[in-house]
Amino acid sequence: MKNKPGYKTTEFWLTTVCSLVGILYASGAVSPEGSDGVSKIIALVASVLAAMGYTVARAKVKSGS
C-alpha cells in the first residue's frame, strides 16, 4: 500500500484547523468575553502540541513503509 502525501490526510487538515484556531485565539484576533492571558497561553500550547502530534504521526507512517 502506498502512503498518501501528507496534505491529503485527515490528520493534516484537523491539525491545520486546530493550529490556526489556537494561534488566532492566542494572538487575540479571536477572543471570547472574559478571556485572560492564561487561556491564550493554553491555546498557543495546544496548537503547538497539535502540530507536534501530526509530525510524529506522519513520521511513524513514513518509517513503517
N, C-alpha and C positions, 0 to 999 in steps of 0.2 A: 504494500500500500504506500502510495506516495504522499508525502506531507504537503499540506496546503501552505501557501505563503501566509505569513503572519497576519497581514491585513484582511485576509478572507475568513478569519476565525471569529467566533462569538466572543472568546476571551478578549481579543484585541478591542472590539467595539465596546464591550462592557467596561473594560479598563479605561478606555479613552473617555467615555462618558463620566465615569467616576472621577477620573483625574481632573477633567475640565470643571465639573461641578465643585469639586474640592478647592481647586485653585481660584475659581470665581468667588466662592464663599470666603476663602482665606484672604483674598485681596480686598474684599469689601464691595465688589461690584454687585454682588447679590447678598443682601443681609436682611434676615428677618428681624422683626422687632425684638428688642431685648438681647441682641447678640453682644457678646463680650469678647475680649482678647483671647481667653482660654478656648472658646469654641472655634475661633478662627484658627488657632494653632492646631487643634484637634482635626479640623477639616484639612489643613495642609498635610499633616502627618498621614491621614487616611489616604489622601491622593498619592502620596509618595509610596506608601505600602501597597496600594493597588498596582502602581507601575512596577514595583519590585516583584510582586506576585506574578504579574504577567511575564516578566523577563525570566523568572525561574521556571514557570510552566513551559514556555517556549524552548528554553534550554534543555529541559528534560525530553521534550518531544524530538528535538533535533538530535540529541545524543542517542536516543533509542533506535534510530534508523541506521 
